[in-house]
Amino acid sequence: MTISHQYLDRKAAAEWLTACGLTIKASTLAKMMTVGGGPRATKWGRLVRYAESDLEAWAAGRLRVVTSSSEAA
């Protein structure tokens, strides 16, 4: 079986998202996994892993278009 995705642990996922411009802590990802609203995660036993493609999709979904000049400043 070949896995084509790069899977990251929670700390690496937070660093990856921060490097992409969305500052987030590993503890925030942990809370989001419990209450919802975070990126899709996979559990392998006790280990939580995030696929880079899922992180990218989640981050893209959080983008919004600025609709007024006061928001653009």
NORSUL-V887000 format. One record per residue. N is the residue number from 1. RES is the residue in one letter. SS is DSSP state (a for helix, b for strand, c for the rest). Layout:
n = <N	N>
res = <RES	RES>
ss = <SS	SS>
This chain:
n = <1	2	3	4	5	6	7	8	9	10	11	12	13	14	15	16	17	18	19	20	21	22	23	24	25	26	27	28	29	30	31	32	33	34	35	36	37	38	39	40	41	42	43	44	45	46	47	48	49	50	51	52	53	54	55	56	57	58	59	60	61	62	63	64	65	66	67	68	69	70	71	72	73>
res = <M	T	I	S	H	Q	Y	L	D	R	K	A	A	A	E	W	L	T	A	C	G	L	T	I	K	A	S	T	L	A	K	M	M	T	V	G	G	G	P	R	A	T	K	W	G	R	L	V	R	Y	A	E	S	D	L	E	A	W	A	A	G	R	L	R	V	V	T	S	S	S	E	A	A>
ss = <c	c	c	c	c	c	b	b	c	a	a	a	a	a	a	a	a	a	a	c	c	c	c	c	c	a	a	a	a	a	a	a	a	a	a	c	c	c	c	c	c	b	b	b	c	c	b	b	b	b	b	a	a	a	a	a	a	a	a	a	a	c	c	c	c	c	c	c	a	a	a	a	c>
